[in-house]
Amino acid sequence: MPASDTISLVSGGLRQAVTTSVNSQSSITHGEEVWREGWQRLIDDPLIEWGCNPGQFEDEETPIPSRTTVWSAIQVAQMLRDQPDPTPPPTRIVPDAHGGIVFEHDAGRVFETIRISADGSVEHCWFIDSRMVGREPWQLGNLDSE
């Protein structure tokens, strides 16, 4: 995952959970499982649905994301789902005004976007109190090695 000096929800989580006898009913790793399931739901619906049924956007004035763009979004979602320290899934996924797809994660003061553009580029931006504090391009295929 790309490294940065500012707060980002896409950064890695804890590597190990320490179990204590205080609360044996839950664990930190349960959150990771929920996040992985959230990413899988995002892939299964809406992304696969968008790839199979692009006509659903015809009534809107938004350009239809191409199957290539949808596939790129699925690759990004799979990478974020499958990394050793999964990240929370987005709170929203929307087509953008230029035929791309945007994952949005709203955590109050911190807001992040991962934009998969129609030209194949991927960009991660994050904001604190509505002010952009970080922006970095990602390359498909080596997102976790930057």
Residue pairs with C-beta under 8 A, 6 or more apart in sequence:
1 10
1 11
1 12
1 83
1 87
1 143
1 144
1 146
2 10
2 124
2 136
2 138
2 143
2 146
3 11
3 146
4 11
4 134
4 136
6 126
6 128
6 133
6 134
7 110
7 126
7 128
7 133
8 110
8 112
8 124
8 126
8 134
9 87
9 88
9 105
9 107
9 110
9 112
9 126
10 80
10 87
10 105
10 112
10 114
10 124
10 126
11 87
12 83
12 84
12 85
12 87
13 31
13 32
13 85
13 86
13 87
14 28
14 85
15 84
15 85
17 27
17 28
17 29
19 27
32 85
32 86
35 81
35 86
35 87
35 88
35 89
36 81
36 82
36 86
38 88
38 89
39 77
39 78
39 80
39 81
39 86
39 89
40 81
41 89
42 77
42 89
42 90
42 93
42 103
43 74
43 77
43 78
43 81
46 93
47 70
47 73
47 74
47 77
47 93
47 101
48 70
48 74
49 56
50 56
50 57
50 65
50 70
50 95
50 101
51 67
51 70
51 71
51 74
54 64
54 65
54 67
55 64
57 63
57 64
57 65
57 95
58 64
62 95
62 96
62 97
63 95
63 97
63 98
63 99
63 118
64 95
64 99
65 73
65 95
65 99
65 100
65 101
65 118
66 99
66 118
68 120
69 99
69 100
69 101
69 116
69 117
69 118
69 120
70 101
72 101
72 116
72 120
72 122
72 140
73 93
73 101
73 103
73 116
75 140
76 103
76 114
76 116
76 122
76 138
76 140
76 143
77 103
79 143
79 144
80 86
80 87
80 89
81 89
83 144
88 105
88 107
89 105
90 103
90 104
90 105
90 114
91 104
91 105
91 106
92 103
92 104
92 106
93 101
93 102
93 103
93 104
94 101
94 102
94 104
95 101
95 102
96 102
96 115
96 117
98 117
98 118
99 117
99 118
100 115
100 116
100 117
100 118
101 115
101 116
102 113
102 114
102 115
102 116
103 113
103 114
103 115
103 116
104 111
104 112
104 113
105 111
105 112
105 113
109 128
109 129
110 126
110 127
110 128
111 126
111 127
111 128
111 130
112 124
112 125
112 126
112 127
113 123
113 124
113 125
113 126
114 122
114 123
114 124
114 138
115 122
115 123
115 125
116 122
117 123
120 140
121 137
122 137
122 138
122 139
122 140
122 143
123 135
123 136
123 137
123 138
124 134
124 135
124 136
124 137
124 138
125 132
125 134
125 135
125 136
126 132
126 133
126 134
126 135
127 133
136 146
138 146
139 146
